[in-house]
Every structure is written in structure tokens, then in C-alpha cells.
Amino acid sequence: MQTEVREVRGLELDSQTRCRHYNGPTDIVAIKMRCCGVFYACKDCHAALAGHPIEVWPKIEWNQKAILCGACRAELTIRQYLESGFQCPTCQAPFNPGCRNHYQDYFEY
């Protein structure tokens, strides 16, 4: 069985979705933007490439699969991601805890 490879857009992407803006060892999360349904490495990559503003995910839609682990390519719901303890529930790869400082850019709070 072959898994569908999700396209991730961003500037200077590596194989684990790190980009020009966020490229530390734990910056391996891509987010499907609600406004366009496309995975981007970060809000800054979206701003540079999409041509439209980000639309935040309302709490009522946090069961949507909108998070991609760059390490194993597992798709997580927003809720799974927010409750993950900063690691992928599928492969246990660590996620950057500093990303919580930007949640309001992506998710309704």
C-alpha cells in the first residue's frame, strides 16, 4: 500500500518541512491552511507564496486533519496536535514547543 505524499509549500524546504523561517531540529510540522486547503511550512511561507491572508481554524473544526508530521508524514487532527505534548503520536518525533507562541495565527483561541 502506497501512502499519498502531501505537497508542502514553503521557502527553502527540506525533506522534513523545515523552511527558511523555522529550521531548527524540531521544526517539522506543516499546517494545512483553512483558507486554501494547502499545507505550508509556516505562516511566513504562506504570506510569501499564497497571495491571500490566513484564515484561522475555528475550534468547531479542530477534528480536521490539518497537521503533517515532517518526520513520518502522519496527518494529525488539530486537536491531536494541540494535545500531543510536543511530539508526534505516530513516530514520537519531537515538535518545537515554541510553536505554541504562534497558535493564534492558525487556530481560534
PLY file of the C-alpha trace (Angstrom):
ply
format ascii 1.0
element vertex 109
property float x
property float y
property float z
element edge 108
property int vertex1
property int vertex2
end_header
0.00 0.00 0.00
1.43 3.36 -1.02
0.73 6.42 1.09
-0.24 9.61 -0.66
2.58 12.14 -0.45
1.26 15.51 0.66
2.66 18.55 -1.07
4.04 21.11 1.34
4.76 24.62 0.12
7.38 26.89 1.57
10.63 28.72 1.03
13.81 26.64 1.06
12.04 23.49 2.31
13.95 20.44 3.41
12.62 16.88 3.39
11.04 17.27 6.84
9.17 20.54 6.07
11.64 22.92 7.71
11.79 26.24 5.91
13.77 29.46 5.66
11.90 30.89 8.66
11.82 27.90 11.01
14.62 25.40 10.51
15.61 24.03 13.91
15.73 20.29 14.55
12.15 20.19 15.91
10.54 22.47 13.29
8.94 19.56 11.47
5.25 20.46 11.38
3.40 21.67 8.31
-0.09 23.12 8.60
-2.94 22.84 6.13
-4.29 26.35 5.83
-8.04 26.61 6.20
-8.24 29.38 3.64
-6.85 27.33 0.76
-6.54 23.71 1.91
-2.80 23.66 1.14
-0.05 22.57 3.52
2.53 25.27 4.25
5.66 25.06 6.39
4.69 28.21 8.30
2.64 31.40 8.28
5.51 33.38 6.78
5.83 30.97 3.85
2.06 31.26 3.33
2.30 35.07 3.38
5.11 34.98 0.80
3.55 32.46 -1.57
-0.24 32.27 -1.26
-1.40 35.76 -2.23
-4.18 35.85 0.38
-4.43 36.13 4.18
-4.51 33.15 6.53
-7.90 32.08 7.83
-7.71 30.55 11.32
-9.26 27.18 12.09
-12.30 27.65 14.38
-12.48 25.38 17.44
-15.51 23.63 16.00
-13.26 22.30 13.19
-10.33 21.11 15.31
-11.17 17.49 14.39
-10.00 18.16 10.84
-6.72 16.58 9.76
-4.65 19.70 9.19
-1.23 18.93 10.67
1.51 16.99 8.91
4.47 15.48 10.75
7.52 16.13 8.61
9.32 13.10 10.05
6.81 10.33 9.29
4.20 12.18 7.18
1.37 11.26 9.54
-1.62 13.57 9.33
-3.00 14.68 12.67
-6.14 16.48 13.60
-5.61 19.92 15.07
-6.82 18.59 18.42
-4.35 15.67 18.31
-1.55 18.10 17.59
-2.51 20.53 20.33
-2.76 17.66 22.84
0.37 15.81 21.64
2.77 17.02 24.31
5.03 18.35 21.53
5.73 15.02 19.90
4.21 13.07 17.05
1.80 10.43 18.39
2.72 8.20 15.44
6.55 8.27 15.38
7.36 10.17 18.62
9.48 12.74 16.76
9.70 15.89 18.89
7.83 19.04 17.83
9.02 22.53 18.69
7.27 23.69 21.89
7.92 27.27 20.80
5.29 26.85 18.10
2.65 27.46 20.78
3.63 31.14 20.58
2.07 31.20 17.10
-1.08 29.10 17.64
-3.29 32.21 17.42
-2.09 32.68 13.82
-3.54 29.30 12.85
-6.14 28.27 15.43
-9.03 30.11 17.12
-8.29 30.78 20.78
0 1
1 2
2 3
3 4
4 5
5 6
6 7
7 8
8 9
9 10
10 11
11 12
12 13
13 14
14 15
15 16
16 17
17 18
18 19
19 20
20 21
21 22
22 23
23 24
24 25
25 26
26 27
27 28
28 29
29 30
30 31
31 32
32 33
33 34
34 35
35 36
36 37
37 38
38 39
39 40
40 41
41 42
42 43
43 44
44 45
45 46
46 47
47 48
48 49
49 50
50 51
51 52
52 53
53 54
54 55
55 56
56 57
57 58
58 59
59 60
60 61
61 62
62 63
63 64
64 65
65 66
66 67
67 68
68 69
69 70
70 71
71 72
72 73
73 74
74 75
75 76
76 77
77 78
78 79
79 80
80 81
81 82
82 83
83 84
84 85
85 86
86 87
87 88
88 89
89 90
90 91
91 92
92 93
93 94
94 95
95 96
96 97
97 98
98 99
99 100
100 101
101 102
102 103
103 104
104 105
105 106
106 107
107 108
